[in-house]
Amino acid sequence: MSSETNLLDSEEQILEAAKALLQDDASEPPDAAAFADLTRQYGRLLRHLRHLIRIGDRMQEELNNLNDRLQLSEAKYRSLFENVSEGIFIAQLDGRFLDVNPALAQIIGHKTPSEFLRTHQDDWLWPFVDEDEQERLFGVLAAHGQVAHLQLRMRRWNGESIWVEVNARASLNPKHGIATVEGVLSDITERKRILEELRHLATVDGLTGLFNRRHFLELCERELQRARRYRLDVALLMLDADLFKTINDTYGHDVGDEVLQVIARLCQHQMRDADIVGRLGGEEFAILLPQTGLPDALGVAERLRKVIAQTTLPLFDGRMLRFTVSIGVGAGAAQTITLQELLKIADRALYAAKGRGRNQVISYQDLTLPDVAQTGG
């Protein structure tokens, strides 16, 4: 700015000098030296002005280029904003939406962003299944300035419940001049479904719907640790379908599978919510009874045996198939017995029940020397 002022001052001084030179007595010829000096000053001024003009032209060209780049960048951003498959939103810290892209509008069940914004322009509540989730989301943003991989349940416009994952940060938005939240919202409903299916396959027996052997043992170990902490009793029932090979050989494996499914269903119906029911393999099942001593466990086992023995399975030819189970019962104080020991004594009792004629309940305390010898020790 100072160089421009100096040039303007020089121009004023040159004009004043020229004016004074012209106003001198016309009878006297102009002073050649003064005129030459004036010409030199004007030439120098002209060169400075031309230099400034060139600088101005270059600056204007750079501004034009910058503007073109900004417009291109904005066009690219807008294209990304409008065409990306993830939902993008800009909202105030109180939750009110300022802008959303088409993907987010469609995730929530609206046709266009404008329709979404019209619907929610006076609604500060996001369509969460649990309204407390909004306080959770914006509470984290207010405290930490961002959230990452936060999974929440939302409700679409038609009432359908979906799972979403939110990644967002709070910042001062220059366009809106206020603190805003900019984020990405992804519909992860399908991903959650697949993960749940995988978890189900990893923990549940495909035929009966009971816990598989591995997960059953994990849950039992966890329950025994809790029982030890509180010095509680625990009991375990070991069940085996009687003459199951004969059923398979006589009626086919499809009927055998149905028998196992019926036994599994009856076990689930007869047990408490706290009891753990699993299929160990083949026709063998096990049930862990928390906070249960031996007398109560024997009562539970006998009721279950009777229910199964009274159940019939209709066959394809109209006949009714009856089947039974043998049950071995083990029990003890959790702080003095391990899961492996509990399984072992219940298994020995089970095979004693088999050896004594099947369709009965035997406790580990009822084992005799012949029973022990029959079970291999």
RAJO-V806251 format. One record per pair of residues at least 4 apart in sequence whose C-alpha atoms are under 7 Angstrom apart, sorted by the first residue. I is the first residue (numbers start at 0). GAP is how many residues later the second one is. D is the distance in Angstrom with one decimal. If there is no record, write none. Layout:
<<I | GAP | D> <I | GAP | D>>
This chain:
<<0 | 4 | 6.4> <1 | 4 | 6.2> <2 | 4 | 6.2> <3 | 4 | 6.3> <4 | 4 | 6.1> <5 | 4 | 6.1> <6 | 4 | 6.2> <6 | 38 | 6.9> <7 | 4 | 6.3> <8 | 4 | 6.2> <9 | 4 | 6.1> <10 | 4 | 6.2> <10 | 34 | 7.0> <11 | 4 | 6.1> <12 | 4 | 6.2> <13 | 4 | 6.1> <13 | 24 | 6.6> <13 | 27 | 7.0> <13 | 28 | 6.8> <14 | 4 | 6.1> <15 | 4 | 6.2> <16 | 4 | 6.1> <17 | 4 | 6.2> <18 | 4 | 6.2> <19 | 4 | 6.5> <20 | 9 | 6.9> <30 | 4 | 6.1> <31 | 4 | 6.0> <32 | 4 | 6.1> <33 | 4 | 6.1> <34 | 4 | 6.2> <35 | 4 | 6.2> <36 | 4 | 6.2> <37 | 4 | 6.2> <38 | 4 | 6.1> <39 | 4 | 6.2> <40 | 4 | 6.1> <41 | 4 | 6.1> <42 | 4 | 6.3> <43 | 4 | 6.3> <44 | 4 | 6.2> <45 | 4 | 6.2> <46 | 4 | 6.2> <47 | 4 | 6.3> <48 | 4 | 6.2> <49 | 4 | 6.3> <50 | 4 | 6.3> <51 | 4 | 6.0> <52 | 4 | 6.1> <53 | 4 | 6.2> <54 | 4 | 6.1> <55 | 4 | 6.1> <56 | 4 | 6.1> <57 | 4 | 6.2> <58 | 4 | 6.1> <59 | 4 | 6.1> <60 | 4 | 6.2> <61 | 4 | 6.0> <62 | 4 | 6.0> <63 | 4 | 6.1> <64 | 4 | 6.2> <65 | 4 | 6.1> <66 | 4 | 6.1> <67 | 4 | 6.1> <68 | 4 | 5.9> <69 | 4 | 6.0> <70 | 4 | 6.0> <71 | 4 | 6.1> <72 | 4 | 6.1> <73 | 4 | 5.9> <74 | 4 | 6.0> <75 | 4 | 6.1> <76 | 4 | 5.9> <77 | 4 | 6.0> <78 | 4 | 5.9> <79 | 4 | 5.5> <80 | 7 | 7.0> <80 | 20 | 5.9> <81 | 19 | 5.3> <81 | 20 | 5.8> <84 | 18 | 5.7> <85 | 17 | 5.9> <85 | 18 | 6.9> <85 | 98 | 6.6> <85 | 99 | 6.4> <85 | 100 | 5.5> <86 | 14 | 6.3> <86 | 16 | 4.8> <86 | 17 | 3.8> <86 | 97 | 5.5> <86 | 98 | 4.8> <86 | 99 | 5.9> <87 | 12 | 5.7> <87 | 13 | 5.6> <87 | 16 | 6.0> <87 | 95 | 5.8> <87 | 96 | 4.5> <87 | 97 | 6.1> <88 | 10 | 5.7> <88 | 11 | 4.3> <88 | 12 | 6.6> <88 | 93 | 5.9> <88 | 94 | 5.5> <88 | 95 | 6.5> <89 | 7 | 6.2> <89 | 8 | 5.4> <89 | 9 | 5.1> <89 | 10 | 6.4> <89 | 90 | 6.7> <89 | 91 | 5.6> <89 | 92 | 4.6> <89 | 93 | 6.7> <90 | 4 | 5.8> <90 | 5 | 5.4> <90 | 6 | 4.2> <90 | 7 | 5.0> <90 | 8 | 6.9> <90 | 89 | 5.6> <90 | 90 | 5.1> <90 | 91 | 6.6> <91 | 4 | 5.2> <91 | 5 | 6.4> <91 | 6 | 7.0> <91 | 87 | 6.6> <91 | 88 | 4.6> <91 | 89 | 5.9> <92 | 45 | 6.8> <92 | 86 | 6.8> <92 | 87 | 5.7> <92 | 88 | 6.3> <94 | 29 | 5.5> <94 | 30 | 6.8> <95 | 28 | 4.9> <99 | 4 | 6.3> <99 | 5 | 6.8> <99 | 13 | 5.9> <100 | 4 | 6.5> <100 | 12 | 5.9> <101 | 4 | 6.2> <101 | 10 | 5.7> <101 | 11 | 5.4> <102 | 4 | 6.1> <103 | 4 | 6.4> <104 | 4 | 6.3> <104 | 5 | 5.0> <104 | 6 | 6.6> <104 | 7 | 5.9> <104 | 8 | 5.3> <104 | 11 | 5.8> <105 | 4 | 5.0> <105 | 5 | 5.9> <106 | 80 | 6.8> <107 | 48 | 4.5> <107 | 49 | 5.9> <108 | 47 | 5.4> <108 | 48 | 5.0> <108 | 49 | 6.9> <109 | 5 | 6.5> <109 | 6 | 5.8> <110 | 4 | 6.8> <111 | 4 | 6.4> <112 | 4 | 6.1> <113 | 4 | 6.0> <114 | 4 | 6.2> <115 | 4 | 6.2> <116 | 4 | 5.4> <125 | 8 | 6.6> <126 | 27 | 5.5> <126 | 28 | 5.4> <127 | 5 | 6.5> <127 | 25 | 5.9> <127 | 26 | 4.0> <127 | 27 | 5.8> <128 | 24 | 5.6> <128 | 25 | 5.0> <128 | 26 | 5.6> <131 | 4 | 6.3> <132 | 4 | 6.1> <133 | 4 | 6.2> <134 | 4 | 5.5> <135 | 4 | 6.2> <136 | 4 | 6.4> <137 | 4 | 6.0> <138 | 4 | 6.1> <139 | 4 | 5.8> <139 | 7 | 6.7> <140 | 4 | 4.5> <140 | 5 | 4.9> <140 | 6 | 6.2> <140 | 28 | 6.8> <140 | 29 | 6.4> <144 | 24 | 5.6> <144 | 25 | 5.1> <145 | 22 | 5.5> <145 | 23 | 4.0> <145 | 24 | 6.1> <146 | 20 | 5.5> <146 | 21 | 5.4> <146 | 22 | 6.4> <147 | 18 | 6.6> <147 | 19 | 4.5> <147 | 20 | 6.7> <148 | 16 | 5.6> <148 | 17 | 5.7> <148 | 18 | 5.6> <149 | 15 | 5.4> <149 | 16 | 5.1> <149 | 17 | 6.7> <150 | 12 | 6.9> <150 | 13 | 5.7> <150 | 14 | 4.4> <150 | 15 | 6.5> <151 | 11 | 5.8> <151 | 12 | 5.5> <151 | 13 | 6.4> <152 | 8 | 6.8> <152 | 9 | 5.7> <152 | 10 | 4.6> <152 | 11 | 6.1> <153 | 7 | 5.8> <153 | 8 | 5.4> <153 | 9 | 6.2> <153 | 10 | 6.9> <154 | 4 | 5.6> <154 | 5 | 5.5> <154 | 6 | 4.5> <154 | 7 | 6.1> <155 | 4 | 5.2> <155 | 5 | 6.3> <161 | 27 | 5.5> <162 | 24 | 6.1> <162 | 25 | 5.4> <162 | 26 | 4.7> <163 | 21 | 6.4> <163 | 22 | 5.3> <163 | 23 | 4.6> <163 | 24 | 5.2> <163 | 25 | 6.9> <164 | 20 | 5.7> <164 | 21 | 5.2> <164 | 22 | 6.6> <164 | 23 | 6.5> <165 | 17 | 7.0> <165 | 18 | 5.9> <165 | 19 | 4.7> <165 | 20 | 6.6> <166 | 16 | 5.5> <166 | 17 | 5.3> <166 | 18 | 6.7> <167 | 13 | 6.6> <167 | 14 | 5.6> <167 | 15 | 3.8> <167 | 16 | 6.2> <168 | 12 | 5.6> <168 | 13 | 5.7> <168 | 14 | 6.3> <169 | 9 | 6.8> <169 | 10 | 5.6> <169 | 11 | 4.3> <169 | 12 | 6.4> <170 | 8 | 5.5> <170 | 9 | 5.6> <170 | 10 | 6.4> <171 | 5 | 6.9> <171 | 6 | 5.6> <171 | 7 | 4.3> <171 | 8 | 6.0> <172 | 4 | 5.5> <172 | 5 | 5.7> <172 | 6 | 5.9> <172 | 7 | 5.9> <187 | 4 | 6.1> <188 | 4 | 6.2> <189 | 4 | 6.2> <190 | 4 | 6.2> <191 | 4 | 6.0> <192 | 4 | 6.2> <193 | 4 | 6.2> <194 | 4 | 6.1> <195 | 4 | 6.0> <196 | 4 | 6.1> <197 | 4 | 6.1> <198 | 4 | 6.2> <199 | 4 | 5.5> <202 | 8 | 5.8> <202 | 9 | 5.7> <202 | 12 | 5.3> <203 | 5 | 5.8> <203 | 6 | 5.6> <203 | 7 | 4.3> <203 | 8 | 4.9> <204 | 4 | 5.2> <204 | 5 | 5.4> <204 | 6 | 5.7> <204 | 7 | 4.7> <204 | 74 | 7.0> <206 | 54 | 7.0> <207 | 52 | 6.9> <207 | 53 | 5.0> <207 | 56 | 6.0> <209 | 54 | 7.0> <209 | 67 | 6.4> <209 | 68 | 5.1> <209 | 69 | 6.1> <210 | 4 | 6.0> <210 | 5 | 5.4> <210 | 66 | 6.6> <210 | 67 | 4.5> <210 | 68 | 6.3> <211 | 4 | 5.9> <211 | 66 | 5.8> <211 | 67 | 5.5> <211 | 68 | 6.5> <212 | 4 | 6.2> <212 | 65 | 6.5> <212 | 66 | 6.0> <212 | 67 | 4.6> <213 | 4 | 6.3> <214 | 4 | 6.2> <215 | 4 | 6.1> <215 | 62 | 5.5> <216 | 4 | 6.1> <217 | 4 | 6.3> <218 | 4 | 6.2> <219 | 4 | 6.1> <219 | 68 | 6.8> <220 | 4 | 6.3> <220 | 118 | 6.5> <221 | 4 | 6.5> <222 | 4 | 6.1> <223 | 4 | 6.1> <223 | 110 | 6.1> <224 | 4 | 6.3> <225 | 4 | 6.5> <226 | 4 | 5.7> <226 | 5 | 4.9> <226 | 6 | 7.0> <226 | 107 | 5.7> <227 | 4 | 6.3> <227 | 106 | 5.0> <227 | 107 | 4.7> <230 | 103 | 6.5> <230 | 104 | 6.2> <231 | 59 | 5.6> <231 | 101 | 6.1> <231 | 102 | 5.9> <232 | 58 | 5.0> <232 | 59 | 5.5> <232 | 60 | 5.6> <232 | 99 | 5.7> <232 | 100 | 4.4> <232 | 101 | 5.5> <233 | 55 | 5.9> <233 | 56 | 4.9> <233 | 57 | 5.2> <233 | 58 | 5.1> <233 | 59 | 6.2> <233 | 97 | 5.7> <233 | 98 | 5.8> <233 | 99 | 6.2> <233 | 100 | 6.0> <234 | 53 | 6.0> <234 | 54 | 5.1> <234 | 55 | 6.6> <234 | 57 | 5.8> <234 | 58 | 6.3> <234 | 59 | 6.6> <234 | 62 | 6.3> <234 | 95 | 5.6> <234 | 96 | 4.0> <234 | 97 | 6.5> <235 | 51 | 5.6> <235 | 52 | 4.5> <235 | 53 | 5.9> <235 | 93 | 5.8> <235 | 94 | 5.2> <235 | 95 | 6.2> <235 | 106 | 6.8> <235 | 110 | 6.6> <236 | 49 | 5.5> <236 | 50 | 5.0> <236 | 51 | 6.5> <236 | 90 | 6.5> <236 | 91 | 5.7> <236 | 92 | 4.7> <236 | 93 | 6.5> <236 | 109 | 6.4> <237 | 47 | 5.9> <237 | 48 | 4.5> <237 | 49 | 6.6> <237 | 89 | 5.5> <237 | 90 | 5.1> <237 | 91 | 6.4> <237 | 108 | 5.8> <237 | 109 | 6.2> <237 | 112 | 6.3> <238 | 45 | 5.7> <238 | 46 | 5.0> <238 | 47 | 5.9> <238 | 86 | 6.4> <238 | 87 | 5.7> <238 | 88 | 4.5> <238 | 89 | 6.6> <238 | 111 | 6.9> <239 | 43 | 5.7> <239 | 44 | 4.5> <239 | 45 | 6.3> <239 | 85 | 5.5> <239 | 86 | 5.5> <239 | 87 | 6.7> <240 | 42 | 5.6> <240 | 43 | 6.8> <240 | 83 | 6.2> <240 | 84 | 4.5> <240 | 85 | 6.6> <241 | 82 | 5.6> <241 | 83 | 5.1> <241 | 84 | 6.5> <241 | 116 | 6.6> <242 | 4 | 6.5> <243 | 4 | 6.3> <244 | 4 | 6.1> <245 | 4 | 5.9> <246 | 4 | 5.8> <246 | 9 | 6.2> <247 | 4 | 4.6> <247 | 5 | 4.9> <247 | 7 | 7.0> <247 | 8 | 5.2> <250 | 4 | 6.0> <251 | 4 | 6.5> <252 | 4 | 6.0> <253 | 4 | 6.4> <254 | 4 | 6.3> <255 | 4 | 6.4> <256 | 4 | 6.3> <257 | 4 | 6.1> <258 | 4 | 6.2> <259 | 4 | 6.1> <259 | 23 | 6.7> <260 | 4 | 6.1> <261 | 4 | 6.2> <262 | 4 | 6.1> <262 | 45 | 6.8> <263 | 4 | 6.3> <264 | 4 | 6.2> <265 | 4 | 6.1> <266 | 4 | 6.2> <267 | 9 | 6.9> <269 | 34 | 6.7> <270 | 4 | 6.1> <274 | 12 | 6.9> <274 | 13 | 5.8> <274 | 14 | 5.1> <274 | 15 | 6.4> <275 | 11 | 5.5> <275 | 12 | 5.1> <275 | 13 | 6.9> <276 | 9 | 6.0> <276 | 10 | 4.5> <276 | 11 | 6.6> <277 | 7 | 5.8> <277 | 8 | 5.5> <277 | 9 | 6.4> <278 | 5 | 6.2> <278 | 6 | 4.4> <278 | 7 | 6.3> <279 | 4 | 5.6> <279 | 5 | 5.4> <279 | 6 | 6.7> <291 | 4 | 6.3> <291 | 5 | 6.3> <292 | 4 | 6.2> <292 | 38 | 6.4> <292 | 39 | 7.0> <293 | 4 | 6.1> <293 | 37 | 5.5> <294 | 4 | 6.5> <295 | 4 | 6.3> <296 | 4 | 6.1> <297 | 4 | 6.1> <297 | 31 | 6.9> <298 | 4 | 6.3> <299 | 4 | 6.2> <300 | 4 | 6.1> <300 | 26 | 6.9> <300 | 60 | 6.7> <301 | 4 | 6.3> <301 | 59 | 6.3> <302 | 4 | 6.3> <303 | 4 | 6.3> <304 | 4 | 6.1> <304 | 20 | 6.4> <305 | 4 | 6.2> <306 | 4 | 6.4> <307 | 16 | 6.1> <308 | 13 | 6.9> <308 | 14 | 6.0> <308 | 15 | 4.9> <310 | 11 | 6.5> <311 | 8 | 5.8> <311 | 9 | 5.4> <311 | 10 | 4.9> <312 | 7 | 5.4> <312 | 8 | 4.9> <312 | 9 | 6.5> <313 | 4 | 6.3> <313 | 5 | 6.0> <313 | 6 | 4.5> <313 | 7 | 6.2> <314 | 4 | 5.3> <314 | 5 | 5.8> <314 | 6 | 6.7> <323 | 35 | 5.5> <324 | 34 | 5.1> <325 | 24 | 6.4> <325 | 27 | 5.9> <325 | 28 | 6.2> <325 | 32 | 5.3> <325 | 33 | 4.7> <325 | 34 | 5.2> <325 | 35 | 6.2> <326 | 23 | 5.2> <326 | 26 | 6.7> <326 | 33 | 6.3> <326 | 34 | 4.8> <326 | 35 | 6.4> <327 | 18 | 5.0> <327 | 19 | 6.2> <327 | 21 | 4.3> <327 | 22 | 3.7> <327 | 25 | 6.7> <327 | 33 | 5.9> <327 | 34 | 5.1> <327 | 35 | 5.9> <328 | 17 | 4.8> <328 | 20 | 6.2> <328 | 33 | 6.2> <328 | 34 | 4.7> <328 | 35 | 6.1> <329 | 12 | 5.8> <329 | 15 | 5.6> <329 | 16 | 4.4> <329 | 33 | 6.3> <329 | 34 | 5.6> <330 | 11 | 6.7> <331 | 5 | 6.4> <332 | 4 | 6.4> <336 | 4 | 6.3> <336 | 5 | 6.7> <337 | 4 | 6.2> <338 | 4 | 6.1> <339 | 4 | 6.1> <340 | 4 | 6.3> <341 | 4 | 6.2> <342 | 4 | 5.9> <343 | 4 | 6.2> <344 | 4 | 6.2> <344 | 19 | 5.8> <345 | 4 | 6.1> <345 | 18 | 6.3> <346 | 4 | 6.4> <347 | 4 | 6.2> <347 | 27 | 6.0> <348 | 4 | 6.3> <348 | 13 | 5.5> <348 | 14 | 5.7> <348 | 15 | 5.0> <348 | 18 | 6.6> <349 | 4 | 6.4> <349 | 12 | 6.6> <350 | 4 | 6.1> <350 | 24 | 6.5> <351 | 4 | 6.1> <351 | 10 | 6.9> <351 | 19 | 5.3> <352 | 4 | 6.7> <352 | 5 | 5.5> <352 | 7 | 5.9> <352 | 8 | 6.3> <352 | 9 | 5.5> <353 | 4 | 4.4> <361 | 4 | 6.4> <366 | 4 | 5.7> <366 | 5 | 6.7> <367 | 4 | 6.3> <368 | 4 | 6.1> <369 | 4 | 6.1> <370 | 4 | 6.4> <371 | 4 | 6.5> <371 | 5 | 5.1> <372 | 4 | 5.1>>
